[in-house]
């Protein structure tokens, strides 16, 4: 009996979340990336340190194309902090 293994797709999208310009983490699901980034932002705001966040340096991009999928300074949730 011959067994065939299916290799994982080489073009699976990996999302990279950046917080203040530093890599926060990588994700294979966009929603998880956005949740993690917004959670980090919201925790920082809750600690009273909103002024330490550079919202233009908080984004999510596609690892391969380096296409920006989300950027916090364009999110209405954070408009009052910009």
Secondary structure, 3 states (H helix, E strand, C coil): CCCCCCCCCCCCCCEEEEECCEEEEEECCHHHHHHHHHHHHHHHHHCCCHHHCCHHHCEEEECCCCCEEEEHHHCHHHHHHC
